[in-house]
């Protein structure tokens, strides 16, 4: 970092300061706060942090970085699981000075600036009884979530976040401001929906909105893990034909203290069913009957909660400074022997590690596979292992636990993996996320829009990639 900073003369930094809303270097007060990422296992020290307030200032930051041969990283909400919102010795373009969301109830559309957070989008839409399907933590950035696809609680009903994207504006590697839609730069628009970090820095998004709210109907049932085979069969069969209004998760966890379990269950593996119902309240019982008509649960939690309250419920648990790791891929089933092995694996976990299977399908699966860069529209499930912890000495143990969990279900893998749900990066990860055919198409697009691979600190598709 010292070398990277040293080759930028002070008068060049002063020049950048005159043309950008805020510029921070390691010598400035606020540098440590400015470089900090949400996931504390990643400690990045950029040479310069630029906080532009307009698209023109974003272009200036890009030109500055290229002139001084600085690696470019971009941060909106800073929630990248793999710590991609910063790099040692590079230029961090921090979009936090470009917050703001405006919703139009007449057209049922909204415009979010490049630094907007999900909480802003949720509040602006719900003020008019509308919603855009987004993620599950309010302080996540709209940009990062959207450019990777956008998975959350409402997607089976309303589609992925990218399925509701109608336009995106971005600054390209050569400093141009480009607008992409289905009719304006349609091939670029295709790539932005799932692999969007590769083509520029997004400065604004426009989305369709849906009538919804104010309440989301929710439930969680827990069971002894000894019943895992029967429970998985019940969940799988239900999820494959579930109403679009129901999003549901099958998970493996440990019974925690003070959670209503019998004393002899605490610390032992459990199975849970969790659902969110985004339809009418009087349809919930009928629509979730397939999840509730099985073995007697150990605990039951069912109720209705205001959507905005649900969307911020995990904000403290996933607060800045968390240590976190996640790995995932798509699947159509989980083998019986894998389930037994996973139960044993959960029983020997570090931190708060869990394994979960999230139902896809519904509106997600009705979009043609070739319509967006996001891969795996036909997949039934997203399977993932994740953990959170506070002790830095447990970093390796938690990461290793998640990777070993995913090795157990590797034989079940199908096309695609959610880009935002993976803590690893590299060429192999990129092919796992998009598949060979889409990597080839994305590489061709990359050669047009970013032939020098300026934007490579992401799930990167290099211009030279071939299938």
Secondary structure, DSSP 8 states (H G I E B T S, - for coil): -HHHHHTS-HHHHHHHHHHSSEEEETTSTTHHHHH--SBTT-----SEEEE-SSHHHHHHHHHHHHHTT--EEEESS---TT--S--TTSEEEEGGGS--EEEETTTTEEEEETT-BHHHHHHHHHTTTEE----S-TTSBHHHHHHT---SSSHHHH--GGGGEEEEEEE-TTS-EEEE-SSSSHHHHHHHHHHGGGG-EEEEEEEE-EE--SEEEEEEEEEEGGGHHHHHHHHHHHHHT--TTEEEEEEEEE--TTSS--GGGTTSEEEEEEEEE-S-GGGHHHHTHHHHSSS--SEEEEEEEEHHHHHTTTTTTT-TTBEEEEEEEEES---HHHHHHHHHHHTT-STT-EEEEEE--TTTTTS-GGGSS---TT-SEEEEEEEEES-GGGHHHHHHHHHHHHHHTGGGB-S---GGG-S--SHHHHHHHHHHHHHHHHHHHHHHH-TT----SSS---TT---
